[in-house]
Amino acid sequence: MTIVNNTGSWASIYPPLDHAELNGCPLTDLVIPIFIFIMGTAIPFAMQTKTFSPVTFNKIIVRSL
């Protein structure tokens, strides 16, 4: 983003680094945030069946990475 926002000269921009035109907020821009929200709200329901032990914690860390 540093290169995109601070090009030095707006007269000579490398075209792939130029900002995309804003065409409103289509449905596709909401899919990933909604999906991540649903994953976050599902975590407490999934963790009810797990015992909090070092093995479970290590599995969470490994899968997150």
MARLUMLUM-692862 format. One record per residue (C-alpha): x, y, z; residue in three letters. Coordinates in steps of 0.5 Angstrom, whole numbers, padded with zeros to 4 digits, always signed. Layout:
% MARLUMLUM-692862
XYZALA...
***
This chain:
% MARLUMLUM-692862
+0000+0000+0000MET+0006+0005+0001THR+0008+0004-0006ILE+0000+0005-0008VAL-0001+0011-0004ASN+0006+0015-0005ASN+0008+0014-0012THR+0012+0020-0012GLY+0009+0023-0018SER+0002+0021-0020TRP+0004+0023-0027ALA+0008+0017-0028SER+0004+0011-0024ILE+0005+0003-0026TYR-0002+0002-0028PRO-0002-0005-0024PRO-0001-0001-0018LEU-0006+0004-0019ASP-0012+0004-0015HIS-0019+0001-0017ALA-0025+0005-0019GLU-0030+0005-0014LEU-0036+0002-0016ASN-0040+0002-0010GLY-0041-0004-0005CYS-0043-0010-0009PRO-0045-0017-0005LEU-0038-0020-0007THR-0034-0015-0002ASP-0039-0017+0004LEU-0038-0025+0003VAL-0031-0025+0006ILE-0032-0021+0012PRO-0039-0024+0013ILE-0035-0031+0013PHE-0030-0029+0018ILE-0035-0027+0022PHE-0039-0033+0022ILE-0033-0037+0023MET-0031-0033+0030GLY-0038-0034+0032THR-0038-0041+0031ALA-0031-0042+0036ILE-0035-0042+0042PRO-0040-0047+0040PHE-0034-0052+0038ALA-0030-0051+0044MET-0035-0053+0048GLN-0034-0060+0047THR-0026-0059+0047LYS-0022-0060+0054THR-0017-0054+0055PHE-0011-0058+0055SER-0004-0056+0052PRO-0005-0061+0046VAL-0011-0057+0044THR-0008-0051+0045PHE-0002-0053+0041ASN-0007-0056+0035LYS-0010-0049+0035ILE-0004-0045+0034ILE-0001-0050+0029VAL-0008-0050+0025ARG-0008-0042+0026SER-0001-0041+0023LEU
***
